[in-house]
Amino acid sequence: MNISIRSHIFNNFKDSTKKDIRLSIDEAVKDEDEITLPGLGVFFEVLWDSSSNDKKNEIVESLYSKLKKNN
């Protein structure tokens, strides 16, 4: 069985409001639910692909800073 996570996520959220998307992300992060990580990865991919180089640098800087603080 071949399941496309991307297609599944896009299909699940195609009729969602901004509030629905925000709540889903907030809940997934708050609950630290490992099952939702692939879906968050799809959201990150969409964010990354639609970001300018400056925004990508901001994202990387934010991730880098957070990872360094946790070491």
Backbone hydrogen bonds in HBPLUS format (Angstrom, degrees):
<---DONOR---> <-ACCEPTOR-->    atom                        ^
c    i                          cat <-CA-CA->   ^        H-A-AA   ^      H-
h    n   atom  resd res      DA  || num        DHA   H-A  angle D-A-AA Bond
n    s   type  num  typ     dist DA aas  dist angle  dist       angle   num
A0008-HIS N   A0004-SER O   2.94 MM   4  6.15 161.5  1.98 152.2 157.9     1
A0009-ILE N   A0005-ILE O   2.87 MM   4  6.08 164.4  1.90 157.4 160.6     2
A0010-PHE N   A0006-ARG O   2.88 MM   4  6.11 173.6  1.88 159.7 161.7     3
A0011-ASN N   A0007-SER O   2.86 MM   4  5.93 159.1  1.90 147.2 153.6     4
A0012-ASN N   A0008-HIS O   2.88 MM   4  6.06 158.1  1.93 147.6 153.9     5
A0013-PHE N   A0009-ILE O   3.04 MM   4  6.20 145.1  2.17 150.4 158.7     6
A0016-SER N   A0013-PHE O   3.08 MM   3  4.98 165.9  2.10 108.9 112.6     7
A0021-ILE N   A0017-THR O   3.07 MM   4  6.41 161.0  2.11 151.4 155.5     8
A0022-ARG N   A0018-LYS O   2.93 MM   4  6.15 165.7  1.95 152.4 156.5     9
A0023-LEU N   A0019-LYS O   2.87 MM   4  6.06 166.2  1.89 154.4 158.0    10
A0024-SER N   A0020-ASP O   2.95 MM   4  6.14 157.2  2.00 146.9 153.2    11
A0025-ILE N   A0021-ILE O   3.01 MM   4  6.27 159.9  2.05 153.2 158.1    12
A0026-ASP N   A0022-ARG O   2.85 MM   4  6.05 173.1  1.86 158.3 160.6    13
A0027-GLU N   A0023-LEU O   2.88 MM   4  5.95 164.8  1.90 150.0 154.2    14
A0028-ALA N   A0024-SER O   3.03 MM   4  6.10 159.8  2.07 142.5 148.4    15
A0029-VAL N   A0025-ILE O   2.99 MM   4  6.19 162.3  2.02 157.2 161.4    16
A0030-LYS N   A0026-ASP O   2.88 MM   4  5.97 165.1  1.90 150.5 155.5    17
A0031-ASP N   A0027-GLU O   2.85 MM   4  5.83 164.5  1.87 150.4 154.8    18
A0032-GLU N   A0029-VAL O   3.26 MM   3  5.14 145.6  2.39  95.8 105.7    19
A0036-THR N   A0033-ASP O   3.14 MM   3  5.67 143.2  2.28 111.2 120.0    20
A0037-LEU N   A0034-GLU O   3.30 MM   3  5.42 157.4  2.35 102.7 109.3    21
A0040-LEU N   A0036-THR O   3.00 MM   4  6.34 157.8  2.05 157.5 164.5    22
A0041-GLY N   A0037-LEU O   2.86 MM   4  6.08 146.0  1.98 148.2 158.4    23
A0042-VAL N   A0038-PRO O   3.01 MM   4  6.39 142.9  2.15 143.0 152.2    24
A0043-PHE N   A0039-GLY O   3.03 MM   4  6.41 157.9  2.08 147.4 153.2    25
A0044-PHE N   A0040-LEU O   2.83 MM   4  6.10 154.9  1.89 146.4 153.7    26
A0045-GLU N   A0041-GLY O   2.86 MM   4  6.09 153.6  1.93 143.4 150.7    27
A0046-VAL N   A0042-VAL O   3.01 MM   4  6.32 156.5  2.07 150.9 156.2    28
A0047-LEU N   A0043-PHE O   2.95 MM   4  6.22 162.7  1.98 151.0 156.0    29
A0048-TRP N   A0044-PHE O   2.76 MM   4  5.94 167.9  1.78 157.4 160.6    30
A0049-ASP N   A0045-GLU O   2.88 MM   4  5.98 169.1  1.89 150.8 154.0    31
A0050-SER N   A0046-VAL O   3.12 MM   4  6.19 139.5  2.29 141.4 150.9    32
A0051-SER N   A0048-TRP O   3.17 MM   3  5.22 164.7  2.19 107.8 112.2    33
A0056-LYS N   A0052-SER O   2.90 MM   4  6.17 159.4  1.94 152.7 158.9    34
A0057-ASN N   A0053-ASN O   2.92 MM   4  6.14 151.7  2.00 145.0 152.4    35
A0058-GLU N   A0054-ASP O   3.00 MM   4  6.34 147.8  2.11 142.9 151.8    36
A0059-ILE N   A0055-LYS O   2.92 MM   4  6.24 156.3  1.97 151.8 158.0    37
A0060-VAL N   A0056-LYS O   2.92 MM   4  6.16 165.2  1.95 151.5 155.3    38
A0061-GLU N   A0057-ASN O   2.88 MM   4  6.01 159.7  1.92 145.4 151.5    39
A0062-SER N   A0058-GLU O   2.89 MM   4  6.06 159.5  1.93 147.6 153.3    40
A0063-LEU N   A0059-ILE O   2.92 MM   4  6.18 164.2  1.95 153.5 157.6    41
A0064-TYR N   A0060-VAL O   2.77 MM   4  5.89 165.8  1.79 154.2 158.8    42
A0065-SER N   A0061-GLU O   2.87 MM   4  5.99 166.2  1.89 150.8 154.3    43
A0066-LYS N   A0062-SER O   3.05 MM   4  6.19 164.3  2.07 147.4 151.9    44
A0067-LEU N   A0063-LEU O   2.87 MM   4  6.04 162.2  1.90 153.7 158.9    45
A0068-LYS N   A0064-TYR O   2.95 MM   4  6.12 154.8  2.01 149.5 156.3    46
A0069-LYS N   A0065-SER O   3.03 MM   4  6.24 150.6  2.12 146.8 154.3    47
A0070-ASN N   A0066-LYS O   3.19 MM   4  6.39 137.3  2.38 141.1 151.6    48
A0071-ASN N   A0068-LYS O   3.32 MM   3  5.41 162.5  2.36 102.4 107.4    49
